[in-house]
Amino acid sequence: MGRVPLAGPAFRHPAGAPTVAGMAPLPNPPAEPADDLDSYVGLAGEAAERRARERGWTTVRSLPKGAIITMEYLTGRLNFTVEDGVVERCWKG
């Protein structure tokens, strides 16, 4: 049985095959707050959460040191690692 080339003049799209024109539009996520993430380090966890929400972060997540989390990026989310009630690390997504 002969092989069908995937490119070149002999290649033809099968009927009904998706095209770029038929794809969903690219998402246009809202802009994230312009914020100095290092400014949260050393703050009390509750004060850091309050400040983040006041500055426009839509989701704020405080995590204990060593917590196992998923690493998907979520626009507008700010993450804190908190130990003994104090922020040790801050990152977005």
Secondary structure, DSSP 8 states (H G I E B T S, - for coil): -----SSSTT----TT---GGGS-------------GGGGTTSBHHHHHHHHHHTT-SEEEEEETT--------TTEEEEEEETTEEEEEEE-
